[in-house]
Amino acid sequence: MRPTSPSASGHGSSLNAPPRSLDHLPIFLRLRDSAVAVVGGGHVAERKIEWLLRAGARVTVIAPSLCSELTARAAQGQISHRAERFTAAHLDGMQLVIAATDCREINAAVSTAARARALPINVVDDAELSSFYFPAIIDRAPLVVAVGSQGKAPVLARWVRAQIEALLPARLGHLARFIGARRGRVRQTLPAPARAAFWDRIVRGTTATRVLHGDVRGAEQEFAHELRTTSLSASDPRGGARLGEVYLIGAGPGDPDLLTLRALQLLQQADVILYDRLVTEAVLERSRRDARRIFVGKGRELGGPGAAQQRIHALMVDLARSGLRVARLKGGDPFVFGRGGEEVQFLAEHGIPYLIVPGITAALGAAAAGAIPLTQRNMAQSLTLVTGHALDDDTIDWHALAHAHQTVVFYMGVAHLEGICARLHAAGASPSLPAALIERATLPQQRIVRGTLSSIATLGREARICAPALLVVGAVAALGAGAPATLASAPVLFSAEDANEQ
């Protein structure tokens, strides 16, 4: 049978087609104890020298004078300094060259001398005179990521670096060292065919999560368990089952840009996402594309809040026991009116590993969106968060909530607005005490109603404010009404001053 070419089968171009052109080949140079010449003694040279020293190079700077930072490095013996004008002989014995002067003629002379000696040469901000350039670097040593634009758009490369760096955990280098220290142990324990899959589970699973969380002891226990389980599986397909883990993640008030870096990282790892109605679609879009999504809201169709919470508990345990990484994604913060404490307790009782990722709670998001400082000198020295569902709860000290010089934020209180205001007034709060309702804080649909304790319920009803919304009570609620518009601001629909006109 005649072999089918890739182009004929529609799977690619012809094998004889020329490869795509690269102006530069990305490589990593080992420079430890290598002699490197840097021509130029200014701040630009200093930035390059910092990276060279971190790579262990022996740096000689050729320049009549040095900037203060390089003078200090020379005094400390970190670099050698030849206070001379550049000549080609300065490159004898060198292995790499950097030209960082503000004179193109000198830089060109350095480039010519380096090329004549077949030395790699970088002329800062001059691709034409360079044989290599410095990429934008993400340092998680020993893991290093380099981003380049082949000298065409260094600003763009730095922007891409910032985007990637935001997704890479700060302790990623710790994970690389953890893995490197155990490679020999794995080679001795597992046959070659089982190793790649084993390391993939380590990098993507509980062990890596523990290392990145700073729990090295727990990571070692998980590693040993995974190695033992894989060893049994390699010799007996009926070997022990692997245990997954659960991430309790605060999704914040709704704007996906307010997710924490840890939340984004874990959402990219999770196999299953358990979410409720307070989690926006924009936040869900930040999760792994192939992750399974399960809605676990607590509506009547699911048996009411109590039954739904038990279903969530059972789901987390069952999914983790099947070896999956489960993200329990909760609006706001898991531990602020989010029943996160109950879920953690249930997981612990059933031996399921878990991590807790705090989120920006709704009060903080709403306050920022409405430009309302929750504390302010001479106005509010304390902050109290209260659930609006507990209107008839005798454990709530309404007299304490009615005190002046504080801010009180009621969660989930829209349905009980009139009752909340009446209880505060009966406890001694002034009818003229400022109040604000903030609906769907931080989202494009955000709305703000401002008034007083005596008017806010009426204003909220007339504006048809719906959940999710927060009630802020206290002198600070009057602030921000005349603040300049910001990207997170929203129109004020009603205020106490124009209540009579509505």
C-alpha positions in Angstrom: 0.0 0.0 0.0 1.3 3.4 -0.9 1.9 5.6 2.2 -0.4 8.6 2.5 1.3 11.9 2.9 0.1 14.3 5.7 -1.2 16.8 3.1 -3.1 14.1 1.3 -4.8 12.9 4.4 -5.6 16.4 5.5 -3.6 16.2 8.7 -0.9 18.7 7.9 1.5 20.1 5.3 3.9 18.1 3.2 6.9 16.7 5.0 9.0 18.4 2.3 7.6 21.8 3.1 10.1 24.2 4.7 9.7 24.7 8.5 8.4 28.0 9.8 11.1 30.5 10.2 12.5 31.6 13.6 14.8 34.6 13.9 16.0 33.3 17.2 16.2 29.8 18.7 15.1 29.8 22.4 17.8 28.2 24.5 18.9 28.3 28.2 22.6 29.0 28.7 24.5 27.6 31.7 26.7 30.6 32.8 27.9 29.5 36.2 31.6 30.5 36.5 31.5 31.7 32.9 33.4 35.0 32.0 31.0 37.6 30.8 31.9 41.1 29.6 29.5 44.0 30.0 30.4 47.2 28.2 28.7 50.2 29.9 28.3 51.2 33.5 24.9 52.7 33.7 21.5 51.6 35.0 20.7 49.7 31.9 23.8 47.6 32.3 23.0 47.2 36.0 19.7 45.5 35.2 21.4 43.0 32.9 24.1 42.4 35.4 21.6 41.5 38.1 20.4 38.5 35.9 23.9 37.5 35.0 24.9 37.4 38.7 21.8 35.3 39.6 22.9 32.9 36.9 26.4 32.6 38.6 28.4 34.4 35.9 31.7 36.1 36.5 31.1 39.6 35.3 33.6 42.1 34.2 32.3 45.7 33.5 34.2 47.8 31.0 33.3 51.5 31.5 35.2 54.7 32.6 32.7 55.1 35.5 29.9 53.2 37.2 26.5 54.1 38.5 26.0 54.0 42.2 24.5 50.5 42.2 27.4 49.0 40.2 29.9 50.9 42.3 28.5 49.2 45.4 28.6 45.8 43.7 32.3 46.3 42.7 33.1 47.3 46.3 31.5 44.1 47.5 33.5 42.0 45.0 30.4 40.9 43.1 31.8 42.2 39.8 35.2 43.3 38.4 35.6 46.8 37.0 38.0 47.9 34.3 37.8 51.7 34.3 38.8 52.0 30.7 37.4 52.8 27.3 36.4 49.7 25.3 38.9 48.0 23.0 38.5 44.7 21.2 41.2 43.2 23.5 38.8 43.4 26.4 36.8 40.5 25.0 39.7 38.1 25.0 38.9 35.1 27.2 35.2 36.0 27.5 32.3 33.7 26.7 29.5 36.1 26.4 29.2 39.9 25.8 26.7 42.6 26.6 26.9 46.1 25.2 24.9 48.6 27.2 26.2 52.1 26.4 24.3 55.1 25.2 26.6 55.4 22.2 25.7 53.3 19.1 29.2 53.6 17.7 30.7 52.0 20.8 27.9 49.4 20.8 28.6 48.6 17.1 32.4 48.3 17.8 31.6 45.8 20.7 29.3 43.9 18.4 31.9 43.7 15.6 34.6 42.5 18.0 32.3 39.9 19.6 31.3 38.4 16.2 34.9 38.3 15.1 35.5 36.0 18.1 32.3 34.0 17.6 31.0 35.2 20.9 27.2 35.6 21.6 26.5 39.4 21.7 23.5 41.3 23.0 23.3 45.0 22.3 20.6 46.4 24.5 17.6 47.7 22.5 19.4 47.0 19.1 18.3 43.8 17.5 20.4 44.5 14.4 23.7 44.5 16.3 22.7 41.5 18.5 23.0 37.7 18.0 20.7 37.1 21.0 18.4 39.0 23.3 17.1 38.8 26.9 13.6 37.4 27.1 11.0 38.5 29.6 11.6 36.0 32.5 9.3 34.3 34.9 11.5 33.1 37.7 10.3 30.1 39.7 13.7 28.6 40.0 14.6 25.9 39.2 11.6 26.3 36.9 12.1 29.2 34.5 9.8 30.5 31.8 11.1 32.8 29.1 8.8 34.8 26.8 10.2 36.5 23.7 8.9 38.3 20.6 12.1 37.7 18.6 13.1 41.3 19.3 10.0 42.7 17.6 7.9 43.8 20.6 9.6 43.6 24.0 6.7 45.5 25.7 4.3 42.9 24.4 6.5 40.1 25.7 6.6 41.7 29.1 2.8 41.9 29.1 2.5 38.2 28.2 5.0 37.4 31.0 2.7 39.3 33.5 -0.3 37.3 32.4 1.5 34.0 32.7 3.2 35.0 36.0 -0.3 35.7 37.5 -1.3 32.1 36.9 1.9 30.5 38.2 2.0 29.9 42.0 4.9 31.6 43.8 6.0 28.3 45.3 6.3 26.5 42.0 10.0 26.3 42.4 9.5 24.4 45.7 7.4 21.9 43.8 10.2 21.5 41.2 12.7 20.8 43.9 10.4 18.5 45.7 10.0 16.4 42.5 13.7 16.5 41.7 14.6 15.1 45.1 12.4 12.1 44.7 13.0 11.1 41.1 15.5 8.4 42.1 13.1 6.9 44.6 10.4 6.7 41.9 12.9 5.1 39.4 13.7 2.4 42.0 10.0 1.7 42.8 8.1 1.9 39.6 8.7 0.3 36.1 9.3 2.8 33.3 5.8 2.5 31.7 4.1 3.7 35.0 6.3 6.7 35.7 4.9 9.3 33.3 1.3 8.8 34.5 2.5 8.8 38.2 4.3 12.1 37.8 1.3 13.6 36.0 -0.9 12.7 39.0 1.7 14.2 41.4 1.9 17.5 39.5 -1.9 17.7 39.1 -3.0 16.3 42.4 -3.0 16.5 46.2 0.8 16.2 46.6 1.5 19.3 44.5 -1.4 21.2 46.1 0.2 20.5 49.5 3.6 21.7 48.4 2.2 24.9 46.9 0.3 25.5 50.1 3.5 25.2 52.2 2.6 21.9 53.8 5.7 19.8 53.0 5.0 17.2 55.6 1.5 16.6 54.3 2.9 16.5 50.7 5.4 13.8 51.7 2.6 11.7 53.2 0.5 12.1 50.0 3.5 11.4 47.8 4.3 8.2 49.8 0.6 7.1 49.6 0.5 7.8 45.8 3.7 5.9 45.2 2.6 2.9 47.2 -0.8 2.9 45.5 0.8 3.1 42.0 3.3 0.4 42.9 0.4 -1.9 43.9 -1.6 -1.0 40.8 1.4 -1.7 38.5 1.6 -5.2 39.9 -2.1 -5.7 40.5 -4.9 -3.8 38.7 -7.0 -4.1 41.8 -4.6 -2.0 43.8 -5.8 0.7 46.2 -8.0 3.5 45.0 -6.7 7.1 44.8 -8.2 9.8 46.9 -9.0 13.2 45.4 -9.4 16.5 47.3 -11.8 19.4 47.7 -11.0 23.1 47.3 -13.4 25.5 49.1 -13.0 28.6 47.0 -14.4 32.0 47.6 -15.7 33.4 44.2 -16.0 36.9 45.5 -18.9 39.3 44.8 -19.2 38.4 41.1 -16.6 40.3 39.0 -14.2 37.6 37.8 -11.3 40.0 38.0 -11.7 40.0 41.8 -10.8 36.3 42.0 -7.6 35.6 43.9 -4.6 34.1 42.1 -4.9 31.0 44.3 -8.6 30.7 43.2 -7.7 30.9 39.5 -4.9 28.4 39.9 -7.2 25.8 41.6 -10.0 26.4 39.2 -7.7 25.4 36.4 -6.8 22.2 38.2 -10.3 21.1 39.3 -12.0 18.2 37.5 -15.5 19.1 38.9 -17.0 22.5 39.9 -19.8 22.6 42.4 -21.4 26.1 42.3 -24.5 27.9 43.4 -26.6 30.8 42.1 -24.3 33.5 43.5 -21.5 32.4 41.3 -21.6 34.3 38.0 -21.1 32.7 34.5 -18.1 35.0 34.1 -16.5 33.4 37.1 -17.3 29.9 35.9 -15.6 30.7 32.6 -12.3 31.0 34.5 -12.4 27.3 35.3 -10.9 24.5 33.3 -12.7 24.2 30.0 -13.3 20.4 30.3 -14.2 20.5 34.0 -17.7 19.1 34.8 -20.0 21.7 36.3 -22.7 20.8 38.8 -25.2 23.3 40.1 -25.9 22.8 43.8 -28.3 25.7 44.5 -30.7 25.4 47.4 -34.1 26.1 45.7 -37.2 24.2 46.5 -36.8 21.9 43.6 -33.7 20.5 45.4 -35.6 19.9 48.7 -34.9 23.2 50.4 -31.7 24.5 52.1 -31.2 21.6 54.6 -31.6 18.8 52.1 -29.5 20.6 49.5 -26.7 21.1 52.0 -26.7 17.4 52.8 -26.6 16.7 49.0 -23.5 19.0 48.7 -21.8 17.2 51.5 -22.4 13.8 49.9 -21.3 15.0 46.5 -18.0 16.4 47.7 -17.2 13.2 49.5 -18.3 10.8 46.7 -16.5 12.8 44.0 -13.2 13.0 46.0 -13.4 9.3 46.9 -13.5 8.6 43.2 -10.2 10.4 42.8 -11.4 13.7 41.5 -10.3 17.2 42.4 -13.5 19.1 43.4 -13.8 22.9 43.5 -16.7 23.9 45.8 -17.1 27.4 44.4 -19.0 29.8 46.8 -20.1 33.4 46.3 -18.1 35.8 48.4 -16.0 34.1 51.1 -16.6 30.5 52.2 -16.6 31.4 55.9 -18.8 34.5 55.8 -22.5 33.3 55.7 -21.4 30.6 53.3 -21.7 27.4 55.5 -18.1 26.7 54.7 -17.4 25.7 58.3 -20.0 22.9 58.1 -18.5 21.7 54.8 -15.0 21.6 56.2 -16.2 19.7 59.3 -17.9 17.1 57.1 -14.9 16.7 54.9 -12.6 16.3 57.9 -14.9 13.7 59.5 -14.8 11.6 56.3 -11.0 11.9 55.8 -11.2 14.0 52.6 -8.2 16.4 52.0 -9.3 20.0 51.5 -7.9 23.5 51.0 -9.7 26.8 51.8 -9.2 29.8 49.5 -10.7 33.0 50.9 -12.6 35.3 48.6 -13.6 39.0 48.7 -16.8 38.9 50.8 -19.8 40.8 49.5 -19.5 43.6 52.0 -16.0 44.5 50.8 -16.9 44.3 47.2 -20.1 46.4 47.6 -18.4 49.0 49.7 -15.7 49.4 47.1 -18.2 49.5 44.2 -20.2 52.2 46.0 -17.1 54.1 47.2 -18.3 53.6 50.8 -15.5 53.3 53.4 -16.8 50.8 55.9 -14.6 52.4 58.6 -13.7 56.1 58.8 -12.1 58.2 61.5 -14.7 60.0 63.7 -17.5 58.2 61.9 -17.2 54.5 62.2 -14.7 52.7 64.4 -16.1 49.2 64.0 -17.8 47.0 61.4 -20.5 44.3 62.0 -21.7 41.8 59.5 -25.2 40.4 60.1 -27.4 38.0 58.3 -30.8 39.5 57.3 -32.5 36.1 57.7 -32.2 36.3 61.5 -34.8 39.1 61.9 -36.5 37.3 64.8 -33.3 35.7 66.2 -33.2 36.5 69.9 -29.4 36.1 69.9 -28.9 39.3 67.9 -28.3 42.4 70.1 -30.3 45.0 68.2 -29.3 47.7 70.8 -25.6 47.1 70.0 -26.3 47.3 66.3 -28.2 50.7 66.9 -25.1 52.3 68.5 -23.6 55.3 66.7 -20.0 55.4 65.3 -20.1 52.0 63.6 -21.1 50.4 60.3 -23.6 47.5 60.1 -23.9 45.5 56.9 -26.9 43.2 56.5 -26.5 40.2 54.1 -29.6 38.7 52.4 -31.8 41.3 54.0 -33.9 42.6 51.0 -36.9 40.5 51.9 -36.9 41.8 55.5 -35.9 45.5 54.8 -38.9 47.0 56.7 -38.5 44.7 59.6 -34.7 45.4 59.9 -35.2 49.2 59.8 -38.0 48.9 62.4 -35.9 46.8 64.8 -33.0 49.2 64.5 -35.3 52.2 65.1 -36.9 50.5 68.1 -33.5 49.8 69.5 -32.6 53.5 69.5 -31.1 54.2 66.0 -31.9 57.6 64.6 -34.4 57.7 61.7 -31.9 60.0 59.9 -29.1 57.5 60.1 -27.7 57.1 56.5 -28.3 53.8 54.7 -27.6 52.4 51.3 -28.7 49.4 49.3 -26.3 47.9 46.8 -27.7 45.3 44.4 -25.4 43.0 42.3 -22.3 44.7 43.5 -19.3 44.8 41.1 -21.3 43.6 38.2 -22.4 45.6 35.2 -26.0 45.4 36.5 -25.0 47.0 39.8 -27.5 49.5 41.3 -27.2 51.7 44.4 -30.0 53.2 46.4 -29.1 55.7 49.1 -31.4 57.1 51.8 -31.9 57.0 55.6 -33.1 54.4 58.0 -36.6 55.9 57.7 -36.7 56.0 53.9 -34.5 53.2 52.6 -37.1 50.4 52.7 -39.6 52.6 50.6 -36.8 53.6 48.2 -35.7 50.0 47.8 -39.2 48.9 47.1 -39.8 51.6 44.5 -36.5 50.8 42.8 -37.5 47.1 42.8 -34.2 46.1 44.4 -33.8 42.3 44.3 -31.4 39.8 45.8 -28.5 39.6 45.9 -28.2 42.9 47.6 -26.7 44.3 50.8 -27.9 46.9 53.2 -25.3 49.3 54.7 -26.3 51.3 57.7 -24.2 54.0 59.4 -22.8 57.4 58.8 -20.4 56.2 56.2 -23.3 55.2 53.9 -23.7 58.9 53.1 -20.2 59.0 51.7 -19.4 58.3 48.1 -22.6 59.7 46.8 -20.8 62.6 45.1 -17.6 60.6 44.4 -16.2 60.7 40.9 -17.4 57.9 38.6 -15.0 54.9 38.5 -14.9 51.7 36.5 -16.8 49.9 39.3 -19.3 52.7 40.0 -23.0 52.6 39.2 -25.8 55.2 39.0 -27.5 56.2 42.2 -31.2 55.5 41.5 -32.8 57.2 44.5 -31.6 59.3 47.5 -33.2 60.7 50.6 -33.1 64.2 49.2 -35.3 63.4 46.2 -37.5 60.8 47.9 -40.5 63.2 47.9 -40.2 63.6 44.1 -40.7 59.9 43.4 
